[in-house]
Amino acid sequence: MTSSQQQTGATVDGAALLDEVETFHRRFNVFPHEAAYVAVVLWDAHAHLLDCFESTPRLAFLSPEPGSGKSRALEIVETLVPNPMAAVDASAAALFRAVAGVDGKRPTILFDEIDTIFGPKAGENEQLRGFINAGHRRNRPMFRCVGDGANQTVQAFHSYAAVAVAGLGSLPDTIRDRSVNIRMRRRAHNEEIEPYRTRIHEKEGFALRDRLAAWAEQVSERVMDVWPAMPDGVTDRPADVWEPLLAIADAAGGDWPDRAREACVALVTASKANDKGSLGVRLLTDLRDHVMVGIDRLPTVAILDRLNALDDAPWADLHGKPLDNRRLSKMLAEYMTADNEPIASRNIKTAGSVLKGYYVADLLDAWARYCPPPPESPLPPLPGTENTV
């Protein structure tokens, strides 16, 4: 939009503008699939419309190795969102106060190297984790004591803010589940991008940012309190994550509503495929699909042997030790039987002895409530063909 159009308040073509933002990303970022470009562009736009929604999804650029383009992706996002605040080493206290208003403006918080905060060598960082979790939903303040000694008072800090992160590995479950997760990878030799030069290209990003802000003002009433139609199967937390992005796509028009829903299905499906759930859910699922197949009970010693022998499973090396009887008992006791009793080992009579073990009947309710659908069984043979070759 030209300066004369801005002065006259001319209507911004939302679909065309989002197309331009996508083109800008494609010049400097190689994302793993088309859905990622759609999601990131919609996230850029949503940061300008934060107060129209009940929640804000986190945007996470993650990869297993350095040199995968995460920081560059965050750098391009930084030019497109309102009031960006780089927060590599910011404390939770600083972030609380920043969201309350720096010069009267709420920041869009950008965390690079998030693995140094939540990675395996970083220890727990509950203050920052609490800030990021609470800030996902509007009107969820966090309460902290302020002041010195006996003069301390309780103060509410509002933490609702757009947050994008980049880092190695994964995120804590509570943050990952509130995020649009982009699994970055190293650029292949045939994937070319334009070198990014801050002094040249930053101004282009800022110009797009200003146009996004102008368009946001025009469509804010149209996206306020709307409930966009969700693709089939997208419910609960994934629906919370995608509602703002789909509402923005619908407001933009063009092919963005269809592209947004295709991206939603693709990324939610990928997230489910990559997410083995909590360790407890993984245990329940492995018991159902690999250990206790076709039987109604099994001694604990046999369960442990089968679990620890599974390929691509964590049981043979849990913090340097294989899963043992005590850990198995403790993990399963977190779940309940159909009679609302903790799952526990029971006596199993074998030839000439009695062993402790677990019964399928005690696990059925937990399997139904927590595990993903079981793998599809092969179709039964047609009648009359059972014995044919």
N, C-alpha and C positions, 0 to 999 in steps of 0.2 A: 504494500500500500504506500502510495506517495505521500509527501508531506501535505499536499493540498487535499488529498482524500482524508487524512487524519484531521485536518482543520475543519472540514465540512461534515465529519462524522459519517462518512460513507460506510455502507455495510461491507464487512469483510467476508469473503468467501471462505468459510471454514475448511471445506474439503481441500480447496486449492492450497490454503495455508499449511495444512497438515502434510500435504504432498511435498511442499517446499522444505518443511522441517525434516521429513524423511530423507529427501535428497541430500540435505546438509549432513545428516548422520552418515549416509552411505558414502559420502566423500572421504570420511576419516575413520569409520568404524566398519569392521567385518564382524557381523553377528552370526551365530551358528545356524539360523534359519529365518525365513521370512517373518514368522510370527513375532520374533524378537524386535524387528524394526517397528512393527505396528504397535506393540506394547510400549516400547520406549517412547515413541512419539506421543502416544496418548498420555503417558505418564508426565512428559514434559508439559503438556497442556493442562493436565489436572492440577499441577502445582500452582497455576494461576487461578484456579477455581476452588480452592481448598474449602472455603467456608460454605460452599454449596452442598457439601456431602457430610454424612455422618462419620465416615472413616476415610483414611488415606492409606493406600497400599504402599509398602516399602518396595523400592526397586533395588535388586541385588545382582551385581555382576560378579560371578564366582568362577573360579577355574582351579584345576589341580596343580598347575605349574605357573611360574612367572612368565612374563612375556606373552600374555594372551590377549592384550588389548583392554584390560579392565580399567586401568587408570585413564587411558585415552577416552574410553566411553564416558567415564565420569567427568572428564574434562569438557567434552562436548555438551553433556547435560548441563554443566555449570554455566555455559553461555546462554542457555535457553530458559532457565527457570528464574523466578523472582528472588532477589536478595540471597544469592548463594552464600553459604558459610562453610568453608572447608574446616573439618573438625577432626583432623587426624589424631591430635593429642588433647582434645578438649575434655575437661572434667564434666561429670554429671552436673555439678553445681553451676558451672558456666553455661551449660546448655539449658538448664532450667531458666536461668535469667535471660538468656538470648531469646528463647521462645516467647517469654513475657514481653519482649520488644526491645530491639536494639535500634535506637533512633526512631522508635515508633513503628518499626517494620519487623514482621515475623520472618525469620530466615527459612530458606530451604537448606536443610542440613545434608552435607555430603561427607561421608566417611570413607576415606581410602585406607587400605591396609587394615581392614576390619579384623583380619585374622590375628593381629597383634593384640586385639582387645578380647576376642572370644576364642582364640586358637588354643590348642592343647597345652602350649607352653605359657599361656598368659594367665592361667588361673581364673578364678571367678571374678566377674566384674558386675555384680548385681545392681549397682546404682545405674550404670549405663544401660544394662539390659532392661531394667525397670523403666527407664526413661523412654527407650525405643518402643517397648511394649505398650506403655500407657499412652504414648503419643499417637498410636494408631487410630484411636477413636476420639471424637470430639467430646468435650465436657467430661473428661476423665482426669481431673487434676491429681497431682501427687502432693502429699502433705509432708512437710519437713519442718524441723525445729530451726529457728533462726535466732540470732542473738548470742549473748555470752552468759555462761553460768546460770544463775537463778533468774536472769532476765530473758530467758528464751521464751519465744512464743511459737505457736504452730501457724504456718503459712501455707496456703495452697499455691502450687505452681502449675500453671497450665502447660502441657507438653504436646498439644496437638500441632504437628508440623509435618511437612513432607520430608522424607528421609530417603536418600539413596546411598548405597554402600558398595564397596568393591573389595575383594579379598580372595585369599587362597582357601581352598577347602570348602567347608560348609558353615552354616550358621546354627545357633541354638534353635531347637524346634519351635519355640514360641515366636521367634522372629521370622524364621523361614516360612512358617505357615501364614504369616501376614504379608508375604512378599510376592512380587512378580520376580521369579528367579530366572536369570539368563546365564546359562552355563557356557562361558566363553571358552575358546580354544585358540591355539596358536594359528596364525595366518599361514595358509598353504602358499607354496611358491607361485601358484597361478592366481592368487587373490591379491589384487593390487589396490592400494588406497593412495589418496593424495596426502603428501606430507603436511602435517598441521603446523602452522606458524602463528603463534599467539598474536603477534603484533599485526598480522594481516587478517587472519580469519576470525579472531575474536569479535571484531566489529560486525562481521556478517551474522554471527550468532546473536549478538546483542540486538541487531535490527529485527531478526526473527522473533526474539524474546519480546520486543516492544509490540510487535504485531500480534503475538499471542495474547499479550495483556489487553490490547484493544479489543480483540475478538472475545476474550473472556468477559469483558464488560457487557458486550452485546448479548451474549447467550446465557449469562448467569441466571436469569429468571427461568429460562427454558430448562436448565438442568437441575434447578433447585427442587429437592424433594421428589424427583422422578424415580420410578422403579423400572429400569430397563429390562426388557425380556431377556432372560438367561437361556443359553443353550441347554439342551437336554442333558441332565446329569451333573450340571454345575450348581451345587447347593452349598449351604453352610459357609464355612470359612472361605473357600474359593469364590463363592458368590459375593461375599463382603469385599474381597480383594478386587474383583472385576467390575462391580457395579459402577463406581465412578468412571472407569475407563470406557465402559459401554455407553454410559450416558453422554459422554463427550463425543464419542463416535457418532451416536444418533444425532446429536446437535450439529455436527459437521456435515453430515449427509454424504452425498456421492457414494463411492463404494466403501466408505469407512465403516458403516454399520456391519456389512457382511464380512469385511476383512477383520474387524475387531472380534467378531464372534468366532471366526475360524481360528484366529490367534488364541483366543481364550481357550477353546477346546484343545488346541495343540499344546499349549503351555501347561494347562491343568493336567492333561493326560501325561505329559512328560514328567511333571512334578510327582505324580502318583507312582510312575514307573521308577523314578530315582529314589523315592522316599520309602524306605523299608519300615517306616513308622518307628515308634520307640522300640527299645531293645526288648521290652516285654511283649509287644505285639509281634515282633520278629520271632520270639521264642514260641509264642502260641501258634503262629503260622507254620513254622518249621515242624512243630509237633504234629500239626494236622496234615501237612502236605508231604512230609518225608519220613516221619518217625513212627507214627501210630496209624499207618494206612492198613486197612483191612483187618484190624485187631481191636479188641475191646479193652485191653489192659496190657501193661508192660512194666516189668521191674525197673526201678530207678537206674540200676547199673547198666541195663541194656539201653535205656533212654540216653544216658550220658555217652555211651559208646557210639551210638548212632549220631547224636548231635555233634560230637567232637570230630566225627569222621566226615561231616558234610563239607563239600567244597564250597568256596565263596560264602562262607558263613563265619560269624565272629566267635563261635563257641570254643574253638581250640586255643584261642589266644585272647582272653579277656584280661587286659592289663597284665599281660605276661604269663597268665596261668589258664589252663583249660577250665571249662565249666565243671563245677563239682556239685556234690549232693546238697551241700548247705546253700550255695548260691541258687541252685535250681529251686529248692524249697522256698527260699525267700522271695524269689521272683514270682513264682506261681501263686504264692499266698496273697499277692496283691489283687488277684482276680477272684471272682466268686462263682460258686456253682449255681445251678438253677434254684437251689434251696437257700440261696443267700448265705452260704457258708464259705469261708476261704478255701480255695483249692489246696488240698493237702494229700500227702501220700497215704495209702492204705495197704493193709495186708493183702498179698497175692499168694495164693497157695500154688506151689509147684511140686514137682515130683519129689516127695520126701522132705520138703522144707517150706518155710514161709518167708517170703521176701517183701520188702516195702516197694511200692510202685504206684503208678497212677492209672486211673480208669478214664476211658473216653467219655463215659457218662458225666463225669465231673467237669470235663472240659468243654462240653458241647455249648453251654450257654455263653462262655467267654469267646469261643470261636465265632459264634453267630453275631456277637455284639462288637467285637474289636477287629477281627481279621478281614482282609480284603476277600472278594469272592474267590473261591477255589479255582484252580486251573480247569478249563473245560475238559470234561471226560470225552474220550473217543465215542463216536456214535456206535450204538449196538449193531451187530450184523443183521442184515435183512432176514426175515423168517425163511428157513429152509436152506440158508447158506452157511450155517455155523460150522459145518465140517468140511466145507469145500476148500480147495487150495487155490 
